[in-house]
């Protein structure tokens, strides 16, 4: 027999968005129940020990523009430290040769370097016109949404290496989808969410700091403040809704509430049965949002050997299996850790291999950047979020070509007493924990306003 609970608000999902909204509502004096399918909090934030080595399996970086996240870290008393970046970076071009460089422009021919700089300026100019909270309001939104980012780049430049490098910063590094699979408007939203395309290009900006002990410390601390309001291993099967309230049902709980927040990735909305069914446009919207695919690779060595070579650990190439890699050594450790990423169609190919062959190919790619020592880590681990039942991809959801201008304006609208929110639907901070927190604060404030209005109008 199910236990029945009542609350002002039921939150489905104990990630950064859900816990932020829940915390705001509790501080305002309202009762909240958070239902989480997993046996842990954090969603796509997860810090875990693999063979005794601490890894941030999910999101981990803090950049200067992420003011909502920084404010939360300060509030929770969580300390940060700078990513190691001293020394030269490495770029591998079409010739397969590793070249050392400093700065943000990859070493290529003078013509290609100049073209990369020109395309960055073009992207910055277009990005400045985009409101990250409403990119669909741009006067050319439908036009920009009708052309894939790959096709747009081909129209802009006949320098293939320059195009490949510009695409890398959006396709491989952020949306983790091939550049033909999303629109130019979606690419501009990604840039606008970080303040500019130049910010995405500058690794020392976008990957500035980490949290001591791991970024999962944010949801862990928020959940600790909420106490037994957070219920783990509670898979919500049914959400009955109307304009007046909701009933969320799991195997063991029935939660009756005035409002609900579904704070999970959009690809998981359909795991819940809604009674009555959601409106037609909401069904359609959800089918045009999908997560990307990336393998996050962790390789730990007894020492950070690349530093002795004068390398920062930062490496890029649109032509390598591992398209980007960084020094990811933990605070206070003498060991050195590299983190690398394999995305979209490259990840498809690697995931079709047996684990030993996949590991060998990934380490060979790292060795192209750092030398033969990279092929012999003390600890090796692959984060495969596509295999996680309650995520099914990474880093976040994006629209297919044409979807953002067609459905974007509807993504934040409530359905009766139900709201939907996560980093996938953020403007500023889109795809990042900062965006998740911003969405949590926004939805918490919107629900609070509705609850106050209900109290005023109650007889």
Secondary structure as UniProt FT lines:
FT   STRAND          3..12
FT   HELIX           16..27
FT   TURN            28..29
FT   STRAND          32..35
FT   TURN            43..44
FT   STRAND          47..50
FT   TURN            51..52
FT   STRAND          53..56
FT   STRAND          61..62
FT   TURN            64..65
FT   HELIX           67..76
FT   STRAND          80..82
FT   STRAND          88..92
FT   TURN            94..95
FT   STRAND          98..101
FT   HELIX           110..127
FT   TURN            128..129
FT   TURN            132..133
FT   HELIX           135..137
FT   TURN            139..140
FT   HELIX           141..145
FT   HELIX           149..156
FT   HELIX           160..170
FT   HELIX           171..175
FT   TURN            179..180
FT   HELIX           184..193
FT   TURN            194..195
FT   HELIX           197..201
FT   HELIX           203..206
FT   STRAND          209..211
FT   TURN            212..213
FT   TURN            215..216
FT   HELIX           217..226
FT   HELIX           227..229
FT   STRAND          230..231
FT   STRAND          238..241
FT   STRAND          246..249
FT   STRAND          253..262
FT   HELIX           266..271
FT   STRAND          273..275
FT   HELIX           280..287
FT   STRAND          289..291
FT   STRAND          294..301
FT   HELIX           305..308
FT   TURN            309..310
FT   STRAND          311..316
FT   TURN            318..319
FT   STRAND          324..327
FT   TURN            331..332
FT   STRAND          336..343
FT   HELIX           344..351
FT   HELIX           355..370
FT   HELIX           372..375
FT   STRAND          379..384
FT   HELIX           385..387
FT   TURN            389..391
FT   STRAND          397..399
FT   TURN            401..402
FT   HELIX           403..407
FT   HELIX           408..410
FT   TURN            411..412
FT   TURN            416..417
FT   STRAND          418..420
FT   HELIX           423..425
FT   TURN            428..431
FT   HELIX           433..457
//
